[in-house]
């Protein structure tokens, strides 16, 4: 994967936070303990891990491995 432009990287991180926030809002509305902030930060961290792995190692098996490890950790 080639290096992403700063605007594209920011957009991807923002989209991740927005989707995490949507899940968090739903949980807040249902009175669950982990809500908006928690899910927004988890989504941001996962997106950062995937983007960092893509930048450091390129595409291929390594990136898929990082994605699976993030999913296992969450």
ChimeraX commands (.cxc) that place a marker at each C-alpha (Angstrom):
marker #1 position 0.00,0.00,0.00 radius 0.5
marker #1 position 1.41,3.35,-0.93 radius 0.5
marker #1 position 1.60,6.14,1.59 radius 0.5
marker #1 position -1.75,7.80,2.09 radius 0.5
marker #1 position -2.20,11.53,1.86 radius 0.5
marker #1 position -2.76,13.22,5.23 radius 0.5
marker #1 position -6.31,14.14,4.23 radius 0.5
marker #1 position -7.15,10.53,3.37 radius 0.5
marker #1 position -5.62,9.26,6.60 radius 0.5
marker #1 position -7.59,11.82,8.59 radius 0.5
marker #1 position -10.78,10.91,6.76 radius 0.5
marker #1 position -10.30,7.21,7.51 radius 0.5
marker #1 position -9.69,7.91,11.19 radius 0.5
marker #1 position -12.71,10.21,11.36 radius 0.5
marker #1 position -14.93,7.57,9.74 radius 0.5
marker #1 position -13.72,4.99,12.26 radius 0.5
marker #1 position -14.50,7.32,15.16 radius 0.5
marker #1 position -17.95,8.10,13.73 radius 0.5
marker #1 position -18.85,4.42,13.39 radius 0.5
marker #1 position -17.57,3.76,16.90 radius 0.5
marker #1 position -19.65,6.69,18.13 radius 0.5
marker #1 position -22.77,5.29,16.47 radius 0.5
marker #1 position -22.31,2.01,18.29 radius 0.5
marker #1 position -21.57,3.87,21.53 radius 0.5
marker #1 position -24.68,6.04,21.24 radius 0.5
marker #1 position -26.80,2.93,20.76 radius 0.5
marker #1 position -25.28,1.39,23.87 radius 0.5
marker #1 position -25.78,4.61,25.86 radius 0.5
marker #1 position -29.44,4.66,24.88 radius 0.5
marker #1 position -29.83,1.11,26.17 radius 0.5
marker #1 position -28.02,1.82,29.45 radius 0.5
marker #1 position -24.98,-0.36,28.76 radius 0.5
marker #1 position -21.76,0.46,30.65 radius 0.5
marker #1 position -19.39,0.93,27.68 radius 0.5
marker #1 position -20.75,3.78,25.63 radius 0.5
marker #1 position -19.86,6.62,23.33 radius 0.5
marker #1 position -16.34,7.48,24.50 radius 0.5
marker #1 position -15.24,3.89,24.93 radius 0.5
marker #1 position -16.35,2.72,21.51 radius 0.5
marker #1 position -15.06,5.85,19.78 radius 0.5
marker #1 position -11.61,5.35,21.29 radius 0.5
marker #1 position -11.54,1.62,20.56 radius 0.5
marker #1 position -12.48,2.29,16.92 radius 0.5
marker #1 position -9.80,4.98,16.67 radius 0.5
marker #1 position -7.17,2.67,18.15 radius 0.5
marker #1 position -8.09,-0.16,15.80 radius 0.5
marker #1 position -7.97,2.16,12.79 radius 0.5
marker #1 position -4.57,3.50,13.87 radius 0.5
marker #1 position -3.21,-0.04,14.25 radius 0.5
marker #1 position -4.37,-1.04,10.78 radius 0.5
marker #1 position -3.09,2.16,9.15 radius 0.5
marker #1 position 0.26,1.84,10.91 radius 0.5
marker #1 position 0.66,-1.77,9.80 radius 0.5
marker #1 position -0.23,-0.81,6.23 radius 0.5
marker #1 position 2.35,1.96,6.25 radius 0.5
marker #1 position 5.11,-0.13,7.83 radius 0.5
marker #1 position 4.66,-3.43,6.03 radius 0.5
marker #1 position 2.61,-2.71,2.93 radius 0.5
marker #1 position -0.20,-5.03,1.96 radius 0.5
marker #1 position -0.48,-8.77,2.14 radius 0.5
marker #1 position -0.54,-11.33,4.90 radius 0.5
marker #1 position 0.98,-9.05,7.51 radius 0.5
marker #1 position -1.87,-6.56,7.27 radius 0.5
marker #1 position -4.46,-9.33,7.52 radius 0.5
marker #1 position -2.62,-10.64,10.57 radius 0.5
marker #1 position -2.78,-7.23,12.26 radius 0.5
marker #1 position -6.50,-6.94,11.56 radius 0.5
marker #1 position -7.15,-10.37,13.06 radius 0.5
marker #1 position -5.09,-9.55,16.15 radius 0.5
marker #1 position -6.98,-6.29,16.67 radius 0.5
marker #1 position -10.26,-8.20,16.44 radius 0.5
marker #1 position -8.99,-10.75,18.96 radius 0.5
marker #1 position -7.98,-8.00,21.36 radius 0.5
marker #1 position -11.32,-6.26,21.20 radius 0.5
marker link #1:1,2 radius 0.2
marker link #1:2,3 radius 0.2
marker link #1:3,4 radius 0.2
marker link #1:4,5 radius 0.2
marker link #1:5,6 radius 0.2
marker link #1:6,7 radius 0.2
marker link #1:7,8 radius 0.2
marker link #1:8,9 radius 0.2
marker link #1:9,10 radius 0.2
marker link #1:10,11 radius 0.2
marker link #1:11,12 radius 0.2
marker link #1:12,13 radius 0.2
marker link #1:13,14 radius 0.2
marker link #1:14,15 radius 0.2
marker link #1:15,16 radius 0.2
marker link #1:16,17 radius 0.2
marker link #1:17,18 radius 0.2
marker link #1:18,19 radius 0.2
marker link #1:19,20 radius 0.2
marker link #1:20,21 radius 0.2
marker link #1:21,22 radius 0.2
marker link #1:22,23 radius 0.2
marker link #1:23,24 radius 0.2
marker link #1:24,25 radius 0.2
marker link #1:25,26 radius 0.2
marker link #1:26,27 radius 0.2
marker link #1:27,28 radius 0.2
marker link #1:28,29 radius 0.2
marker link #1:29,30 radius 0.2
marker link #1:30,31 radius 0.2
marker link #1:31,32 radius 0.2
marker link #1:32,33 radius 0.2
marker link #1:33,34 radius 0.2
marker link #1:34,35 radius 0.2
marker link #1:35,36 radius 0.2
marker link #1:36,37 radius 0.2
marker link #1:37,38 radius 0.2
marker link #1:38,39 radius 0.2
marker link #1:39,40 radius 0.2
marker link #1:40,41 radius 0.2
marker link #1:41,42 radius 0.2
marker link #1:42,43 radius 0.2
marker link #1:43,44 radius 0.2
marker link #1:44,45 radius 0.2
marker link #1:45,46 radius 0.2
marker link #1:46,47 radius 0.2
marker link #1:47,48 radius 0.2
marker link #1:48,49 radius 0.2
marker link #1:49,50 radius 0.2
marker link #1:50,51 radius 0.2
marker link #1:51,52 radius 0.2
marker link #1:52,53 radius 0.2
marker link #1:53,54 radius 0.2
marker link #1:54,55 radius 0.2
marker link #1:55,56 radius 0.2
marker link #1:56,57 radius 0.2
marker link #1:57,58 radius 0.2
marker link #1:58,59 radius 0.2
marker link #1:59,60 radius 0.2
marker link #1:60,61 radius 0.2
marker link #1:61,62 radius 0.2
marker link #1:62,63 radius 0.2
marker link #1:63,64 radius 0.2
marker link #1:64,65 radius 0.2
marker link #1:65,66 radius 0.2
marker link #1:66,67 radius 0.2
marker link #1:67,68 radius 0.2
marker link #1:68,69 radius 0.2
marker link #1:69,70 radius 0.2
marker link #1:70,71 radius 0.2
marker link #1:71,72 radius 0.2
marker link #1:72,73 radius 0.2
marker link #1:73,74 radius 0.2
view
